[in-house]
Amino acid sequence: MTGFALIVPLFTALVLTVVYAVLRTSGRLHADALRGVRIHGLVTAVAALFFTVFAGGLDQLIFSTLHADPNGQVTEHAGGWMTVDVTLWAAWGPWLLSLAGPLMVAAVHVVGQLTFPEPRGVVRRASLAPRSAGRLVPRDPALAAAVLTAALVAVLAVLAAEPSTPMLIEPVERRGTPDPDVLAHHATAAGRELLPWFALAWAATLAAVLAGVSAAARRRAVEGLTPAQDRAAREVAAHRMLRTGLWMLWLLIVAAANAVIASRDARDVLARFVPDHPSALPLGGAARVIEALGTAGPWLTLTVMVVLVLWRPRALRVLRTDRP
């Protein structure tokens, strides 16, 4: 993910949060408690959604490389081509991409549960015992999370088999006229080097969702709501948190698939110029598969997004009426 593509959603989330905070402070939100809860929950979910963009950038780790041996000699191949072996550069980048999204999502949801708007005047107060986070987790999104986790494991198994590809150095006699394919070639880290960071991102995503659900289960009852409405608000919040987690899991799957495609492309370029290198592998028939995935990928992501947006919990009906 480019820096611009990362900055835009983060800036949008910041603007959305600031505007909402100003409206809350000025008292211009709707005075009705139920509508205030609906608006608060929606703004919280949308703000958290924008912070999920980090999960989609993990595929860029495959290009974050440095010399495997700083003191090592370059390897010369037939035709004067030279290669330099690389390894993953595990500096701050992997930590940022793996943890920033889940930490921000967890923070937004937890703070959202602690800052529900309080109505003015005399209000009724729901009397509801704290619920456990486990009882609040909706079944269907949890099953969907298990399916996406299995899909992520399958893609990571393919990624783990991808070797690193070296830096390419042209022969001396050709350095004045660089080949476009060589210029487009990027050294890539071995797939197995990326696995710990994907695992960390998955675990952090799970922890973020559980933190948000736990906060929803244990927050104080909202004044102005009946017990049924307060319970529905908790269930809707938990459902939104799990859908956010599902979206982050999907982005991890897309990132892992993109890393596999990037590795195969690099190995194909390597095979054209240094066919005797152990990592060289022409795409051959796989080129059509990769092209098909590149075409279908955005549509699959759009489909997943639409499904998650339209997926509504039953408890939402309770929050759409003023009747207890």
KARA-V67547 format. One record per residue. RES is the residue in one letter. SS is DSSP state (a for helix, b for strand, c for the rest). NEAR is the number of other C-alpha atoms within 12 Angstrom. Layout:
RES:SS:NEAR  RES:SS:NEAR
//
This chain:
M:c:24  T:c:15  G:a:13  F:a:11  A:a:16  L:a:23  I:a:17  V:a:17  P:a:25  L:a:27  F:a:18  T:a:21  A:a:28  L:a:24  V:a:18  L:a:24  T:a:27  V:a:17  V:a:18  Y:a:27  A:a:22  V:a:14  L:a:20  R:a:24  T:a:14  S:a:12  G:c:17  R:c:16  L:c:25  H:c:20  A:c:22  D:c:24  A:a:34  L:a:37  R:a:26  G:a:32  V:a:39  R:a:36  I:a:27  H:a:36  G:a:38  L:a:31  V:a:33  T:a:41  A:a:39  V:a:32  A:a:37  A:a:45  L:a:39  F:a:35  F:a:39  T:a:43  V:a:42  F:a:43  A:a:47  G:a:35  G:a:39  L:a:45  D:a:39  Q:a:40  L:a:45  I:a:46  F:a:36  S:c:28  T:b:30  L:b:25  H:b:24  A:c:24  D:c:15  P:c:12  N:c:9  G:c:12  Q:c:13  V:c:22  T:b:21  E:b:22  H:c:21  A:a:16  G:a:17  G:a:19  W:c:29  M:b:26  T:b:35  V:b:30  D:c:33  V:b:29  T:b:29  L:b:34  W:c:24  A:c:22  A:c:14  W:a:15  G:a:24  P:a:33  W:a:27  L:a:25  L:a:40  S:a:40  L:a:34  A:a:32  G:a:46  P:a:43  L:a:31  M:a:37  V:a:45  A:a:38  A:a:28  V:a:37  H:a:44  V:a:33  V:a:26  G:a:37  Q:a:37  L:a:24  T:c:24  F:c:36  P:c:34  E:c:30  P:c:25  R:c:16  G:c:11  V:c:10  V:c:17  R:c:20  R:b:20  A:c:23  S:c:18  L:c:22  A:c:14  P:c:22  R:c:23  S:c:20  A:a:24  G:a:22  R:a:20  L:a:33  V:c:32  P:c:28  R:a:18  D:a:20  P:a:29  A:a:27  L:a:16  A:a:26  A:a:29  A:a:21  V:a:18  L:a:27  T:a:30  A:a:19  A:a:22  L:a:30  V:a:24  A:a:18  V:a:29  L:a:34  A:a:21  V:a:26  L:a:34  A:a:26  A:c:22  E:c:34  P:c:33  S:c:44  T:b:41  P:c:41  M:b:37  L:b:38  I:b:30  E:c:31  P:c:23  V:a:14  E:a:12  R:a:14  R:c:16  G:c:9  T:c:13  P:c:17  D:c:18  P:a:11  D:a:20  V:a:31  L:a:18  A:a:17  H:c:29  H:c:34  A:c:40  T:b:45  A:c:42  A:c:37  G:a:38  R:a:29  E:a:31  L:a:45  L:a:34  P:a:21  W:a:35  F:a:46  A:a:29  L:a:25  A:a:40  W:a:39  A:a:24  A:a:32  T:a:42  L:a:33  A:a:25  A:a:35  V:a:45  L:a:36  A:a:35  G:a:46  V:a:42  S:a:31  A:a:34  A:a:43  A:a:33  R:a:27  R:c:31  R:c:27  A:c:34  V:c:36  E:b:28  G:c:30  L:c:37  T:c:26  P:a:25  A:a:27  Q:a:35  D:a:40  R:a:34  A:a:35  A:a:44  R:a:47  E:a:38  V:a:39  A:a:49  A:a:47  H:a:40  R:a:42  M:a:52  L:a:46  R:a:45  T:a:47  G:a:46  L:a:40  W:a:44  M:a:48  L:a:46  W:a:40  L:a:42  L:a:47  I:a:39  V:a:37  A:a:38  A:a:42  A:a:37  N:a:34  A:a:43  V:a:41  I:a:34  A:a:35  S:a:43  R:a:40  D:a:34  A:a:39  R:a:39  D:a:31  V:a:34  L:a:39  A:a:27  R:a:26  F:a:31  V:c:33  P:c:21  D:c:21  H:c:30  P:c:20  S:c:31  A:c:27  L:c:28  P:c:24  L:c:23  G:c:17  G:c:12  A:a:17  A:a:17  R:a:13  V:a:16  I:a:23  E:a:18  A:a:16  L:a:20  G:a:20  T:a:13  A:a:15  G:a:23  P:a:17  W:a:15  L:a:19  T:a:26  L:a:16  T:a:16  V:a:25  M:a:22  V:a:15  V:a:17  L:a:27  V:a:22  L:a:12  W:c:21  R:c:22  P:c:28  R:a:18  A:a:25  L:a:28  R:a:20  V:a:27  L:a:34  R:a:21  T:c:19  D:c:17  R:c:13  P:c:18
//
